[in-house]
Amino acid sequence: MAAYSVAPQAEQRLLAAGRPEDALRIVQNCLARQDVRDRWFDMPDLDEVHFDCLEALG
């Protein structure tokens, strides 16, 4: 779960640098690698930056 804790910060930096595609790729990788047993846990930081990526991409 440690990768999920740093992903939102990395994504925010990529968004600030004008790289929303790269930020979205990180979100998608985190979500794809999330353990099936943990999927019912909400990750608000990851969710928030996921929405930020989608908004940045229009």
Secondary structure, 3 states (H helix, E strand, C coil): CHHHHHHHHHHHHHHHCCCHHHHHHHHHHHHHHCCHHHCCCCCHHHHHHHHHHHHHCC
